[in-house]
Amino acid sequence: GREGESAHPEAPAFRTLSEKYPVRLLDEALAEGIAVGHPDMPEFEFEADQIDELITYLESVQPK
């Protein structure tokens, strides 16, 4: 969301992703799979429409 701490203390809040990555360009990485440094993070497989929806959500919580 737009406020609050990350649910995982070592992980960045989704709203800060645009500080390090062009959020719109994460679509290819999401389609291929992203490895993260958190062993408790589950693996996800996304369909194309789910990727579009996730990117739209991520864009909606980035600071303007």
C-alpha positions in Angstrom: 0.0 0.0 0.0 0.9 3.7 0.1 1.7 3.6 3.8 3.2 1.4 6.5 6.2 -0.9 6.8 7.0 -3.8 4.7 5.6 -7.1 6.0 9.2 -8.4 5.8 11.6 -6.2 7.6 14.5 -6.8 5.1 12.3 -6.4 2.0 11.5 -3.0 0.5 7.9 -1.8 0.5 6.3 -2.2 -2.9 5.8 1.6 -3.1 9.6 2.1 -3.1 10.3 -0.2 -6.1 10.4 2.7 -8.6 13.4 4.1 -6.7 15.5 1.2 -8.0 13.6 -0.3 -11.0 11.4 1.1 -13.8 8.2 -0.6 -12.6 6.8 -0.9 -16.1 9.9 -2.9 -17.1 9.4 -5.6 -14.5 6.9 -7.4 -16.7 9.5 -9.5 -18.5 11.2 -10.4 -15.2 7.9 -11.4 -13.7 7.1 -13.6 -16.8 10.5 -15.3 -16.6 10.6 -15.5 -12.8 12.5 -13.4 -10.2 14.8 -14.8 -7.6 14.8 -12.9 -4.4 17.1 -13.0 -1.4 14.4 -14.0 1.1 14.1 -17.7 1.7 10.5 -17.3 3.0 9.3 -15.7 -0.3 7.2 -18.2 -2.2 7.7 -18.8 -5.9 5.0 -17.4 -8.2 4.1 -18.1 -11.8 2.1 -15.4 -13.5 -0.1 -15.4 -16.6 0.2 -12.3 -18.9 -3.0 -10.7 -17.6 -1.9 -11.2 -14.0 1.4 -9.5 -14.8 -0.4 -6.5 -16.3 -2.6 -6.3 -13.1 0.4 -6.5 -10.8 2.3 -3.9 -12.7 -0.8 -1.6 -12.6 -1.0 -2.1 -8.8 2.7 -1.4 -8.3 2.4 1.7 -10.4 -0.6 2.9 -8.3 1.3 2.8 -5.0 4.5 4.6 -6.2 4.9 8.1 -5.0 3.9 10.7 -7.5 
